[in-house]
């Protein structure tokens, strides 16, 4: 249990700005083994985000409360996934060859495609969540935060890491997830969603199951589309691709839920 707790803390430290206790005898391969806890960390981010939203909604109008929540989530993760999404927008939008795409994504500067992409992504999240029924808000936010990170780990599970640089930040994650580890990671994330039963207003006249399966289908479709596209353009994935998949599937789940719950 002590070893698993250490791996969970490594995952928290990698995906967020949360300070964790000093890890004695840290070994580099712990990062690859910690990937099984990424969905659980995603659920943690979702719970914190909903807590900020709930508190903010007591003092601000709904639209402002959503904006405060999104800002808090970005601060909590250090814009880690948004940065990856921006780099993917720049790389795939501006690069015509595999080498050009990888070189642009490696550049620390953010270009036009990246700025526009992140602006549209955050704007759509804010718009979708502002229109979300309050009864479904916690479930959608926390579920999207967890599932989107599980979707990102699917690339680690099934695809090849394409950067050769020894100092590539996501290289230790390459080929680190077997089928059983990936399934366990999803199960761990799902367990963290169980308390939602006490937060969701099941008396609300909403098509819960239709929304659930629609969101799952959209998440699967977005992940598969991204995986095929990345494989065709660069032959695999990079750390930035993981961030892009997380952002795409998170937004897709939010839009799918909104389309079946609020716009039925």
C-alpha positions, 0 to 999 in steps of 0.5 A: 500500500505504501508503494501504491500511495507513492505512485498516486502522489507521483501522479498528483505531482505530475498532473497538478501543482499540488505539493505532495510529501517528499517521496523517499527513494524516488525512482524514475520508473515510478512515473511510468507506473503512476499512469494507472492513477491518472484518471483518479487524479482527474476525478480529484481535479473534478471534485476540487473544481466542483467545490470551487463552483459550489462556493462561488455560486453562493456569491456570484451569478451562475456564469461568473461562478463557472468562470471562477471554477474554470480558472481554478482548474487551470491554476490547479493543473498549471494549464498542463493539458491546455499547453499540450492542446495549444502545442498540438494546434500549432504543430499540426496546424503549421507543420506539413511534414512529420519533422515540422510538426514535432519541431513546432510542438517542441517550440516553447513559444505559442503561435496563432493556432495555439492561441485561437485553439485554447480560446475557443476551447475554454470559451466552449467549456464556459458556454456549455457549463453555463447552460448546464442544468444545475442538477447535472453539473457536478456529475458532468464536470467530475465525470468529464475530468476523470474520463478525459484523462482515462482517454488520454492514457489510452494513447499510452496503452495502444500507441507508440511514443515518437520523440527520441530525445532522452530529455522528452518530458513524457518519454518515461510514460512510453509503453508503460500501460498494459491492458490490465493496468489500463482497465484498472486505471479506469476502475480506480477513476470510476470508484472516485465517482461513486459519491456523485450518487449523493450529489445528483438530483435523480428526481429531476426530469432528465434523461440521465442514461441517454446522456451517459451513453451519449457522453461515453460514445463521444469520448470514445469517438474523439479519442479514436479520431485523435489516435488515428489522426496522430498515427497518420501524421506523426506515427504515434503520440507525444506528451502534447498529444495526451494533453490535446486528447484530454481537452478534446474529450473533456469538451466533447463530454460536456457538449454531449451532456448538454445536448441530451440534458438541457436541449432535449 
